[in-house]
Amino acid sequence: MSRISTHETMQTANHMYNKFTSHLFKLSRTLNLCRKTSRFEKSRISKMTNNAVLVQKFNPGTGNLEWDLQAEDYDYTQEIARAGFADMLHDEERNLKYNLALQKALNLLKSKGKEAFVLDIGTGTGLLAMMAVKAKASSVTACETFQPMVKCSSEVIAHNGFRDSINIIPKRSTDITVGPNKDMEQRANVLITEVFDTELIGEGAIGTFNHANQHLLTEDSIVIPARATIYVQLIESELVSSWNRSKPIQLNGQIIQPPADVANCPGNGAVHDIQLAQLTPEHFKALSDPIPIFNFDWNSKQPIPNDDSKTVEFTAKSSGTAHAVLMWWTLDMDTEGEIVLSCAPPWAHPEGNELPWRDHWMQAIYYFPNDKTIKSEGEQLRLSGYHDEYSLWFGLQTEASSSAILPRPFCDCSVHLAVSRPRLGQLNDSERNQKYQTALEKVVSSDTVCLTLGDCCLLGLIVAKLGAKKVYAVERNPHCRRVLQAWVKRNDLQEQITVIDGDLDKRKLDLKVNLVLGEPVFESSVLPWHNLYFARWKNNVQHLLADGVTRIFPGKAYLYAMAVEMKDLWKIRAPVRSTQEIDLSVFDKLIESAIDSSDAQVEPHPLWEYPTRALSQAVQLMMLDLTTLSGKTQEILQVEGKVNLPVAGTLNGVALWIDWQLDENTTISGGPTAPVTLSQNVQWDVHSKQAVYFTKDPVSISEKDGKVLNYQISLDPETYELKFKFSV
């Protein structure tokens, strides 16, 4: 056909948007400016303008990202500090195996009477380059393009006494020139580099190795690592599926159905990186054994294709519905494959269950565009894997399905463009929806006129089904408006529900509102209390409310805290000190200084992915009455108190979250989902991020020393921003 339909045009545009934003994120990941690829919480971007720096910050008082003007000497090291860069340096297995492979390569060259000319691409702190010097390389060249890391590596290298032994080139490797009086006098015969992410190729590994092999390395060069293998495992999981596909809402025997294009949307093809070690057997069923699907020879002088595919045939391990594949990779650090670095989850790891923790490389989930039914154990299946230069995607064919080439999945329903995967899981959470239903049943009547405030909020559908006279659903995001309008039409609620934009200052409604409702969830929120923006928005719609009593749901917000011992997450803020006999104290001081000057006291983390022991019970720090909170007073609200620490452990952080009270019997919690048992791991809500305050120094606690955690908290009523001070 020569004519392109509007739908096809939208698909193409969405695909280009997904690709563009995906590659932008990959670029930022390359600079180590954000920690996780598919999560939307990154709140800070910066750029230079004339003699000043604009830094983007979230303003919880307005719900917007706003530019903040900083001096031209703005410390970009703060960005490195926020990125949790130290986590990678705490990965002792990674450091050791890189070092062992490097020593093996240099010993091999020495046995052949050859000198070792080492190139380290993306040197970061200079760790791998310094390993090469210690291994007696003849020359070492290191390149780094991110200027704050160039400065950092120069200082770390000088502190270790290697200033004259390492040539640092402040360029991308693809810009390096080779020859007399150029960046490198001659080609290197050893390449050592770590340009990998959870997706393996997301930081541009294919292009980096291809260019290096063609332009920077000798024909007989040794590349470290030598090879990589990507593994996948087919699974059935309602939890995993809930992060990708909208589900029906069950309501008193009725069903609120998602629109067909939403229910059948192939989803977002971007990687969903996750700590698979925290998925329990109750969370998923394996439908296959682990399957190797892609092999990359980094030492190949033949260019690795930017775009490639591979299909493997295998036998189903069990019947079920195939929702997704789990993915991880391994590295053969040496040519012989004797030194292996694996990112496999515990059940598939070659070295057993006690694995080194790492957050810079995790495992991943890839969703299928359509669920596939596997009828029986032993069914023959074909799994196809695809990759471009930066990303992967997968498709499954059963015996009865087509073997056509699968294009990269992209969203054509707007849901995946509007909300994060945890937020989609939250919307699909039947227990959570039941709590709202139970509370709303007590107040909704045929006279109810409801105003819902939030992002992609579906509560208005429930209110309408409960018999409300009218629902005005406010959606600021155009994607969310489009989605909600489709839900309304699908369930024949056009007469009851009107979807409007977020510009309410001058808006007039046909009916006065007597119920203001929110979850509240705003996609622009970074920390749990940023959703207090609900109170600000509620105050801005007073002209739309009925005279007299107007119900506010939720009516109260409770800030809770718990002293915790994090098994591993604390490492992203802990000093490295040294690794592989290389002193990194200069890096530690750099990061410590940046953290001290940073405005970020707490960080958002999905604690269900990180084992966390309770060293105290949950303690209520503050209660905020949303029916009276106005934001007009300039008086700072301050509270202080103490938390008993009755059990032994190492206190290295404080977990913080918000509980939203709908009525006296119903609370929506963003914290623990089960009663907290002291000294035991906490069960956290899997669809929420909690805030984590990292202690500057871990504190050892014994049962008999009577230590307490002191806290001081202040709330700015103008911005709803919280400041914390904790001490033991």
LINTAUR-V176689 format. One record per helix or strand. SS is the DSSP state (H for helix, E for strand). FROM is the first residue (numbers start at 1). TO is the last residue. Records with the same first field share a line. If there is no record, write none. Layout:
BEGIN
SS: FROM-TO ; FROM-TO
END
This chain:
BEGIN
H: 6-30 ; 77-82 ; 86-89 ; 92-111 ; 127-134 ; 147-159 ; 173-175 ; 205-216 ; 238-242 ; 260-263 ; 276-278 ; 346-348 ; 415-418 ; 421-427 ; 430-441 ; 459-465 ; 478-490 ; 528-539 ; 542-544 ; 569-572 ; 585-597 ; 607-609
E: 46-49 ; 52-59 ; 64-71 ; 117-121 ; 139-143 ; 166-169 ; 178-178 ; 184-184 ; 188-193 ; 217-224 ; 227-236 ; 249-251 ; 254-256 ; 272-274 ; 285-286 ; 291-297 ; 308-315 ; 320-332 ; 340-342 ; 363-374 ; 380-387 ; 392-397 ; 449-453 ; 470-474 ; 497-500 ; 513-513 ; 515-517 ; 545-545 ; 551-553 ; 556-566 ; 578-579 ; 582-583 ; 602-605 ; 612-614 ; 619-625 ; 637-644 ; 649-663 ; 666-669 ; 672-672 ; 681-681 ; 684-684 ; 690-701 ; 708-716 ; 721-727
END
